[in-house]
Amino acid sequence: VELGLSLKGVRTALNLELGLGYLRRSQATRPGSR
């Protein structure tokens, strides 16, 4: 159970990192936003 939880946490963390990076890139490439 612990292993599954840790794997789930790592997976969610990676998804959050990817999501934040994607949002940051989209905002940076958008000319209208600062």
N, CA, C and O atoms as a printed pandas DataFrame, in Angstrom:
     atom_number atom_name residue_name chain_id  residue_number  x_coord  y_coord  z_coord
0              1         N          VAL        A               1    0.851   -1.203    0.000
1              2        CA          VAL        A               1    0.000    0.000    0.000
2              3         C          VAL        A               1    0.884    1.251    0.000
3              4         O          VAL        A               1    0.625    2.201   -0.738
4              5         N          GLU        A               2    1.922    1.241    0.827
5              6        CA          GLU        A               2    2.784    2.427    0.887
6              7         C          GLU        A               2    3.418    2.713   -0.473
7              8         O          GLU        A               2    3.491    3.861   -0.912
8              9         N          LEU        A               3    3.879    1.637   -1.134
9             10        CA          LEU        A               3    4.522    1.816   -2.438
10            11         C          LEU        A               3    3.530    2.432   -3.425
11            12         O          LEU        A               3    3.873    3.344   -4.177
12            13         N          GLY        A               4    2.294    1.921   -3.412
13            14        CA          GLY        A               4    1.291    2.459   -4.323
14            15         C          GLY        A               4    1.029    3.928   -4.053
15            16         O          GLY        A               4    0.896    4.727   -4.981
16            17         N          LEU        A               5    0.957    4.284   -2.766
17            18        CA          LEU        A               5    0.692    5.675   -2.413
18            19         C          LEU        A               5    1.833    6.573   -2.877
19            20         O          LEU        A               5    1.605    7.648   -3.432
20            21         N          SER        A               6    3.070    6.117   -2.641
21            22        CA          SER        A               6    4.222    6.932   -3.036
22            23         C          SER        A               6    4.247    7.094   -4.561
23            24         O          SER        A               6    4.520    8.180   -5.073
24            25         N          LEU        A               7    3.957    5.994   -5.282
25            26        CA          LEU        A               7    3.939    6.079   -6.743
26            27         C          LEU        A               7    2.860    7.053   -7.191
27            28         O          LEU        A               7    3.069    7.848   -8.109
28            29         N          LYS        A               8    1.701    6.986   -6.535
29            30        CA          LYS        A               8    0.606    7.891   -6.898
30            31         C          LYS        A               8    1.024    9.338   -6.644
31            32         O          LYS        A               8    0.743   10.227   -7.447
32            33         N          GLY        A               9    1.705    9.563   -5.507
33            34        CA          GLY        A               9    2.152   10.916   -5.172
34            35         C          GLY        A               9    3.143   11.431   -6.200
35            36         O          GLY        A               9    3.060   12.578   -6.640
36            37         N          VAL        A              10    4.091   10.565   -6.581
37            38        CA          VAL        A              10    5.086   10.975   -7.585
38            39         C          VAL        A              10    4.388   11.295   -8.899
39            40         O          VAL        A              10    4.728   12.265   -9.575
40            41         N          ARG        A              11    3.412   10.473   -9.251
41            42        CA          ARG        A              11    2.707   10.684  -10.518
42            43         C          ARG        A              11    1.966   12.017  -10.504
43            44         O          ARG        A              11    2.029   12.783  -11.466
44            45         N          THR        A              12    1.268   12.284   -9.407
45            46        CA          THR        A              12    0.523   13.546   -9.308
46            47         C          THR        A              12    1.494   14.726   -9.296
47            48         O          THR        A              12    1.221   15.762   -9.902
48            49         N          ALA        A              13    2.625   14.572   -8.607
49            50        CA          ALA        A              13    3.617   15.649   -8.557
50            51         C          ALA        A              13    4.138   15.948   -9.966
51            52         O          ALA        A              13    4.264   17.108  -10.358
52            53         N          LEU        A              14    4.437   14.884  -10.721
53            54        CA          LEU        A              14    4.929   15.079  -12.089
54            55         C          LEU        A              14    3.865   15.772  -12.935
55            56         O          LEU        A              14    4.169   16.677  -13.713
56            57         N          ASN        A              15    2.616   15.338  -12.775
57            58        CA          ASN        A              15    1.538   15.965  -13.542
58            59         C          ASN        A              15    1.417   17.442  -13.192
59            60         O          ASN        A              15    1.214   18.280  -14.071
60            61         N          LEU        A              16    1.545   17.762  -11.896
61            62        CA          LEU        A              16    1.469   19.167  -11.473
62            63         C          LEU        A              16    2.623   19.964  -12.084
63            64         O          LEU        A              16    2.423   21.072  -12.582
64            65         N          GLU        A              17    3.821   19.398  -12.043
65            66        CA          GLU        A              17    4.986   20.094  -12.601
66            67         C          GLU        A              17    4.780   20.342  -14.097
67            68         O          GLU        A              17    5.034   21.440  -14.594
68            69         N          LEU        A              18    4.317   19.305  -14.811
69            70        CA          LEU        A              18    4.092   19.452  -16.249
70            71         C          LEU        A              18    3.007   20.485  -16.511
71            72         O          LEU        A              18    3.140   21.319  -17.406
72            73         N          GLY        A              19    1.934   20.428  -15.729
73            74        CA          GLY        A              19    0.833   21.378  -15.916
74            75         C          GLY        A              19    1.291   22.806  -15.671
75            76         O          GLY        A              19    0.965   23.708  -16.442
76            77         N          LEU        A              20    2.049   23.012  -14.597
77            78        CA          LEU        A              20    2.529   24.368  -14.285
78            79         C          LEU        A              20    3.469   24.854  -15.380
79            80         O          LEU        A              20    3.390   26.007  -15.806
80            81         N          GLY        A              21    4.360   23.976  -15.837
81            82        CA          GLY        A              21    5.289   24.360  -16.898
82            83         C          GLY        A              21    4.535   24.723  -18.168
83            84         O          GLY        A              21    4.881   25.691  -18.845
84            85         N          TYR        A              22    3.502   23.948  -18.491
85            86        CA          TYR        A              22    2.716   24.219  -19.696
86            87         C          TYR        A              22    2.016   25.561  -19.581
87            88         O          TYR        A              22    2.005   26.351  -20.525
88            89         N          LEU        A              23    1.421   25.817  -18.398
89            90        CA          LEU        A              23    0.724   27.091  -18.190
90            91         C          LEU        A              23    1.709   28.249  -18.304
91            92         O          LEU        A              23    1.419   29.266  -18.934
92            93         N          ARG        A              24    2.872   28.082  -17.688
93            94        CA          ARG        A              24    3.874   29.159  -17.716
94            95         C          ARG        A              24    4.308   29.437  -19.155
95            96         O          ARG        A              24    4.431   30.590  -19.566
96            97         N          ARG        A              25    4.539   28.346  -19.925
97            98        CA          ARG        A              25    4.975   28.522  -21.309
98            99         C          ARG        A              25    3.891   29.215  -22.133
99           100         O          ARG        A              25    4.182   30.122  -22.913
100          101         N          SER        A              26    2.638   28.784  -21.955
101          102        CA          SER        A              26    1.543   29.380  -22.732
102          103         C          SER        A              26    1.395   30.860  -22.385
103          104         O          SER        A              26    1.158   31.685  -23.267
104          105         N          GLN        A              27    1.534   31.197  -21.105
105          106        CA          GLN        A              27    1.419   32.605  -20.696
106          107         C          GLN        A              27    2.594   33.415  -21.242
107          108         O          GLN        A              27    2.423   34.563  -21.653
108          109         N          ALA        A              28    3.788   32.814  -21.244
109          110        CA          ALA        A              28    4.980   33.525  -21.714
110          111         C          ALA        A              28    4.898   33.758  -23.227
111          112         O          ALA        A              28    5.308   34.808  -23.722
112          113         N          THR        A              29    4.365   32.774  -23.954
113          114        CA          THR        A              29    4.311   32.908  -25.412
114          115         C          THR        A              29    3.156   33.818  -25.830
115          116         O          THR        A              29    3.167   34.367  -26.932
116          117         N          ARG        A              30    2.163   33.981  -24.958
117          118        CA          ARG        A              30    1.028   34.843  -25.311
118          119         C          ARG        A              30    1.473   36.309  -25.279
119          120         O          ARG        A              30    1.964   36.759  -24.243
120          121         N          PRO        A              31    1.327   37.055  -26.345
121          122        CA          PRO        A              31    1.808   38.444  -26.407
122          123         C          PRO        A              31    0.989   39.397  -25.540
123          124         O          PRO        A              31    1.498   40.432  -25.111
124          125         N          GLY        A              32   -0.253   39.065  -25.283
125          126        CA          GLY        A              32   -1.115   39.982  -24.519
126          127         C          GLY        A              32   -0.754   40.025  -23.046
127          128         O          GLY        A              32   -0.923   41.062  -22.404
128          129         N          SER        A              33   -0.251   38.906  -22.485
129          130        CA          SER        A              33    0.032   38.861  -21.041
130          131         C          SER        A              33    1.447   39.353  -20.750
131          132         O          SER        A              33    2.309   39.364  -21.628
132          133         N          ARG        A              34    1.667   39.759  -19.496
133          134        CA          ARG        A              34    2.972   40.276  -19.111
134          135         C          ARG        A              34    3.981   39.147  -18.967
135          136         O          ARG        A              34    5.143   39.395  -18.645
